[in-house]
Amino acid sequence: MTVITAAARALAIILAIASAFIMVPLTPALLLILGGIAALQNNSEKNSRNFLMTIVLILGADSLSAIPGVGIYLATIFASLGTAFIGASIVAIVVTLVFRLKRDWVK
């Protein structure tokens, strides 16, 4: 499973970079899915870091467009990475909820 999560993470990064230069159909959906797969084996510490990175990427990516020449590309890349991190964050929340439900009901 470690290889699968690592491959999903690498594909999400590659797709995020490619999205700045070429139009790939269903890019947001693919990034959400790849980010979610990449987060399947995370522990709570990694999930906490992912939540923070998600917030920074979503709120700050657009600011990169102020850089002359390459700013638009950087903004697109980091916004796409933010989309992948949203997928990872949603999976982390769902996994946490499942563990809490199991803990509450299975004794």
N, C-alpha and C positions, 0 to 999 in steps of 0.2 A: 504494500500500500504506500510505502514511503516513496517509491519510484513514481507512482501515479501522481501523488500530490506534488512532487518536485517537477514532474513533466508539465502538469497543469499550470504551475507557477511560471515556468519558463515560457510556455506558450502564451500565457496572458501578457507577459512582458513583451514578447515579440509582436503580438497582435497590437498592443498599445502603441508600440513604436511605429509599426506599419500603418496604423490608422491615421497617422499624421501626414502620410505621403500618398496613400492609395485608399480608395473607397472599397471597403470590405462589407458585403451585405451582412446584416445581423450582428455587427460588431458589438453593440451594447449587450445583447443577449449572450453572445459567446463569452464576453468578458465576465459577466455575472456568473455564468456556469463555471468557467475556468477558475475564477476566484473562489467560488464555493467549494470546488473540488480541492483546491490547494489548501483550504482551511480545515479539511476533515480531520487531520491528525494534530491540530494545534492544541496546546494546553492553555490554561486560563491566562498565563502571563503573555503568551504570544497573542491571544485574542485581545487582551487589553491594549497591546501595542498596535494591533490592527485597527482597533476602534479609533485610536488617536490618529493614526496615519490616514484613515478614511476621512476624518474630519478635516485634517490639514489639506489633503489633496483636493477634496471637493470645494473647500472654501478658498484655497490659495492658488489653484491651477490657473484660473483666469488672469491672475495678476502677472503671470509670466508673459502674457501677450504684450506687455509694455517694453520688453526687450526688443530693440530694433533688429530686423532681419530674421532672427530665429525664434522670436517670442511666440508667434502663432503656432509653430510646430511644437515647441516645448509645452505650451498651454494644452494643446490637443493630447500630447503624450501623457502628461500628468493627470489630465481630466479622465483619460481612458484608464489609467492605473487606478484612479479613484473609483471608477465604476467596478473594476475587478475587486477592489477592497470592500465595496458595498456588498458584493456577492459573498465575500469571505465573512463579513460581519453578520450578515443574515444567517449564514450557516452556523456561525458561532453562537448566535442567540438561540437558534432552534436546538442545537445540541445541548446547550446549557439548560434550556427548558425541559428537554427530555430527561436529562440526568436529575433535575430537581423533582420532576413528577415521579420518576422511579424511586428516588429517595423518600419521597413523601408517602408512597403507596406500597412499596415493597419493604417489608421489615424482616 
